[in-house]
Amino acid sequence: MNTIAFFAASRDQLQYFSALQQNLTFSSEVVWYKSLVIPFLFISFPISELWFQAKLLTKRKQNSRKGKYYPKFIWPLFTSLSFIQACWLYAVYIRWLKNSSVSTIGVWNGKKFRQAILVVALRAMDKKSVFFETGPLPGVSAIDPKGVNFYSSIPSDVGFYLKRRLSRTVDEIQLNVKATRPGSLPKSYILVPFQVVEDSNIYLHSPWIHNMRQLFELCESLSKKLGNKVTFVFKEHPACNEQYDDLRKRQTAQLQFIDGVTTPELVKNAEAIMTVNSTVGIEGLMARKKVLVLGDALFGIKGISYPVNTEQSLFELLTRLEDLQVDETAISSFIDYLQNDYSIPQNAMQNPGEIHWHAANKRLHLLLSDQVNEALKLARVVV
């Protein structure tokens, strides 16, 4: 079996990987990012890949609450300095990897700047990666050899899910919210969840919606075309510090921000969910709602949801919203796969216990033994 080292780029990651190491039945090591400081000299740099990461970091910072107030001339300088930092990190990582005997590196998420540069170095050194993340469902985690979220190994062909043998009955795989309908909700509406603008799901996996203001403006434009046929209800993300007072001033009967109502209640009573790639989309699928997906998402699968990439195609979907179908068989199989085959039980960052360590140990053992299909249960289908 191959060996593995876990790269920790934050205190939370260091704590998790250290605990994981103690619960593994095979040898491993944990490397703290601050311990890597000496670069390898006289190497060739993958300029385009490092420049791309510098531009991504710029895009992320421009999307931040403070970033939009910075003068435009500062951003080319920021990108250039970020590129220099990327080259330095790459050289540091190359030196570490050249001197290390491990064949696989465990990385948290793999998309943030420091970790993304490491992934570039791993490819250059022909070493394997294993990616860690919380999700894709509430209360679980992911350990994936390919990536997380949209980059994950989760099959994107609806045929895979239609051939699976479910672990439970269809009725058991649903989002059940027992609550009365809040009186503040419109009679009929489409739920539009806002997302954290600095998250990679926006700056990396959203080709045509770049922030939540643009998302609101899209709904505003659609509302003018649709009249009073459709009401959009917006829910701000609790973890985002962006202020949207300017958008709230533009509310109408068809464009409403709703406060004081939980997301599950909003999902339960919505006619449909329209999201870039928020996990609220998965909640919508669990509640058997029509889910319109505007960005790159692991659940943006034709036959399970409705992926759209232009305002015109979105408008056409909304004009026939009542006629859109929900394939309960495909959706149930998709959710069942996420819950019972793909996910690692318990949230890795919230006091994981024995059940988590056992599942993580088993997943990693299979991955390090090159048994990917067995690890992710990609072969459990029936014809």
Secondary structure, DSSP 8 states (H G I E B T S, - for coil): ---EEEEE-SHHHHHHHHHHHHH-SS-EEEEEGGG------S----HHHHHHHHHHHHHHHHTSTTGGGS-TTHHHHHHHHHHHHHHHHHHHHHHHHHH---SEEEEESS-SHHHHHHHHHHHHTT-EEEEEEE-SSTTEEEEESS-SGGGSS----HHHHHHB--SS-GGGSS--------TTS-SS-EEEE---TTSHHHHTT-SS--SHHHHHHHHHHHHHHHGGG--EEEE--TT-----HHHHTT-BTTEEE--SS-HHHHHHH-SEEEESS-THHHHHHHTT-EEEE-S--TT--BTTBEE--SHHHHHHHHHTGGG----HHHHHHHHHHIIIII-EES-TTS---HHHHHHHHHHHHHHHTT-HHHHHT-S-B--
